[in-house]
Amino acid sequence: MSDIAGTKPALRWIVHASVLFLVVLWVVPTLGLLISSFRTSDQIATSGWWRSLFPSEQNLTLRSAAPETQVQENGIYVIEGNLFDDGTQATISKWGVSSRAVDAFEPGQTAELRKGGTIVVDAAGNYRMENPEEFTGSRGARVFVSAELPPEFTLANYHKVLLAEDSTDSMGRAFFNTLTVTIPATIIPILVAAFAAYALAWMDFPGRALLIAVVVGLLVVPLQLALIPLLKFHLNIGIGKGYLGVWMAHTGFGMPLAIYLLRNYMAGLPRDLIENARVDGATEFQIFTKLILPLSFPALASFAIFQFLWTWNDLLVAKVFLIDASGQTTVMTNRIVELLGTRGGNWEILATAAFVSIAVPLAVFFAMQKYLVRGLLAGSVK
Amino acid sequence: MKHSLYAGAATFALMAGAAYADKVTVFGPWLGPDQENVEKVLDGFAAATGHEYAYVGSDSFEQQIRIDAEAGSAPSVAVFPQPGLAADMAGSGFLTPLADGTADWIRDNYAAGQSWVDLGTYPGADGQDHLYGFFYKVDVKSLVWYVPENFEDAGYEVPTTMEELKALSDQIVADGETPWCIGLGSGGATGWPATDWVEDMMLRTQSPEDYDAWVANEMKFNDPKVVAAIEEFGAFARNDDYVAGGAGAVATTDFRDSPKGMFSSPPQCYFHRQASFIPAFFPEGTIVGEDVDFFYFPAYESKDLGSPVLGAGTLWAITNDSPGAHALIEYLQTPEAHETWMALTGFLTPHTGVDTSVFSDPTLKKMNDILLGATTFRFDGSDLMPGGVGAGTFWTGMVDYAGGAPAREVADEIQSSWDALD
């Protein structure tokens, strides 16, 4: 690389820097999503994910134990304990007992409680409340602390998405439903498009150029245009909402790209090869199955990845053609939207569900990514 | 002979069974915990009538019910969060009128019964008025949330009139603090919390008749009375001293995040005006009634308009006629259907025949008392306006207003968008 004629070191540095910049630009949001998936919703609402990696100074509102735990020592009533009842290791720098003066006291100082009595809090969060009269009320006293807290992460979101009682069933069902949608919706268009692409690339018939132009034109038609007419059509011919309908819809919507991609690839195969086969007496079908299909494997694989990712991540087509009022045919994407709640505030669940949901597409991508690049480039570079 | 008798009986039993065990599909806007709650009610329906049910929720209910109805794959019963949408669909002939006598039942058993009947009655495809929607589960919107312990620390009292509320807000400012947390952000629906403010202010400055005229556009949106109500909202939201983060933050703060300022240390604000559902977005572990409480968003003592309450509700309508669907609407008229959800969370009802002691916590009972004690109950106006205004230019106009546009100009724009609809 370094010996390529005409490449100046300065230019190389610019190339490297911009590659690095682009990589960071793409990775940072994903990283943020990943970190957010390990945080609680309150943490997400109060501080950015980039601050969660380091110990941070936080203002907390904690509460002492309830008056029912008080004991009598030498005639005074005492409540003792630690403010961090979950065993958090934190160092308190300032504290207070009123929301108007949250940092009025240093650790070890004594504060007067509004309802009577005194309280002492040390740096580790241990407190002792004393009162000559009985503590009353149903709840403990509020203590406001400024404390240095270590980073804190939780697996609760993943537990909720994957293992929680009611969600395991529906998530599992949604997973298999999604596979039921995705696999046929990937294979059917490839099968159909491969035949069509061969015909458009290598068979002479009148109107071929026009047909190709129509296919290219269809690439830019937004599928939203066809949703309701197509659904009405499905209901009229008796398919209704269901897997068959969603397979057909995905097949139809994926077909222009599939034919276009495969035709370009097949058209780039050596003409001699196909003419030799014709001279040798091979039928068109034999040429297709024995020569074209094996040679087109990279293009087929790259389209398969596209179509798989698109159907896996699809929500719109599934909502229109599949998900009916019976509730049995939900898919992963829809399930994730449901997890967000009625008013859509559960970001932590969204982040977690996103990572659960991309596991399969990632596996598919890494297993087949060499074909993706080859398939994309093969048609263009001669 | 005997054989054929058996066969006849079996056929009859099969037919009866088919008619009896109708599968009722219900499509609504609830997801997550709300979905579990509605399913408990529907379990009761299944147990009481023998019909089976399936509930599906969606966050894009408004769009999806249209797609399903247009395409002919509608569920048996749809739960509309907005009467405006139900009216549109009734006009297109997608809804089935409810059974005769339902209107009488609502008049007799719901507080302010006639207004609930009116809200569910629309002209159908034949041009005739029918009762299409049955209200079940309502929200009270005229609530102000606060943290009682912060009030105790500062020595503040809960205000009972609008004058007191404004005086207390000024005092909080004088004490060097910020009284209000207001956030209008809500993704594609950004601006809706402000429409509730304006509606509440409309009810507190003008008569209920004016409010109705405004919602029906008989009173223009740029009428001085409406502009004055918008400016009443501005007195809170556009006052830098009044709002946490300053007036500039109002339009950009998410409504789900805005109440969290009350719970921070030290508190960023003392009041948050929002409907009865908002506790779902309070920090985890917050107990309503102890950590946080609410009071009725008070009326002006000087205006003598009684105690108006703004509310909203979900209306159940039959989108695919079947005996099971009618049986479900009938079941919703039983006290049991209301009490099931009352014992859970987040449910209020105008049904006067229910046992209010079954409310899961005293705060819900307190809210329900506000609802039952209202001298005027008015439904969320933006839900009643045509979608293009109530779920469109009213929202965006309020964002513009919060951003500094003059109220008059915003009102003119909303009115011209309303004119353009016709």
Chai-1 contact restraints between the chains, C-beta under 6 A:
chainA,res_idxA,chainB,res_idxB,connection_type,confidence,min_distance_angstrom,max_distance_angstrom,comment,restraint_id
A,D42,B,P283,contact,1.0,0.0,6.0,A-B,restraint_1
A,D42,B,E284,contact,1.0,0.0,6.0,A-B,restraint_2
A,A45,B,D257,contact,1.0,0.0,6.0,A-B,restraint_3
A,A45,B,K260,contact,1.0,0.0,6.0,A-B,restraint_4
A,N59,B,S265,contact,1.0,0.0,6.0,A-B,restraint_5
A,T61,B,S265,contact,1.0,0.0,6.0,A-B,restraint_6
A,S98,B,D153,contact,1.0,0.0,6.0,A-B,restraint_7
A,S99,B,N150,contact,1.0,0.0,6.0,A-B,restraint_8
A,S99,B,D153,contact,1.0,0.0,6.0,A-B,restraint_9
A,S99,B,P266,contact,1.0,0.0,6.0,A-B,restraint_10
A,S99,B,P267,contact,1.0,0.0,6.0,A-B,restraint_11
A,R100,B,D153,contact,1.0,0.0,6.0,A-B,restraint_12
A,R100,B,A154,contact,1.0,0.0,6.0,A-B,restraint_13
A,V102,B,S265,contact,1.0,0.0,6.0,A-B,restraint_14
A,V102,B,P266,contact,1.0,0.0,6.0,A-B,restraint_15
A,R142,B,E149,contact,1.0,0.0,6.0,A-B,restraint_16
A,F144,B,S265,contact,1.0,0.0,6.0,A-B,restraint_17
A,I228,B,E70,contact,1.0,0.0,6.0,A-B,restraint_18
A,L231,B,A71,contact,1.0,0.0,6.0,A-B,restraint_19
A,K232,B,A71,contact,1.0,0.0,6.0,A-B,restraint_20
A,L235,B,A71,contact,1.0,0.0,6.0,A-B,restraint_21
A,L235,B,G72,contact,1.0,0.0,6.0,A-B,restraint_22
A,K241,B,S73,contact,1.0,0.0,6.0,A-B,restraint_23
A,V320,B,I67,contact,1.0,0.0,6.0,A-B,restraint_24
A,A325,B,T25,contact,1.0,0.0,6.0,A-B,restraint_25
A,A325,B,F27,contact,1.0,0.0,6.0,A-B,restraint_26
A,A325,B,V56,contact,1.0,0.0,6.0,A-B,restraint_27
A,A325,B,P75,contact,1.0,0.0,6.0,A-B,restraint_28
A,S326,B,A54,contact,1.0,0.0,6.0,A-B,restraint_29
A,G327,B,A54,contact,1.0,0.0,6.0,A-B,restraint_30
A,G327,B,V56,contact,1.0,0.0,6.0,A-B,restraint_31
A,V337,B,D59,contact,1.0,0.0,6.0,A-B,restraint_32
A,E338,B,L31,contact,1.0,0.0,6.0,A-B,restraint_33
A,G341,B,L31,contact,1.0,0.0,6.0,A-B,restraint_34
A,G341,B,G32,contact,1.0,0.0,6.0,A-B,restraint_35
A,T342,B,W30,contact,1.0,0.0,6.0,A-B,restraint_36
A,T342,B,L31,contact,1.0,0.0,6.0,A-B,restraint_37
A,T342,B,D34,contact,1.0,0.0,6.0,A-B,restraint_38
A,G345,B,R256,contact,1.0,0.0,6.0,A-B,restraint_39
A,G345,B,F281,contact,1.0,0.0,6.0,A-B,restraint_40
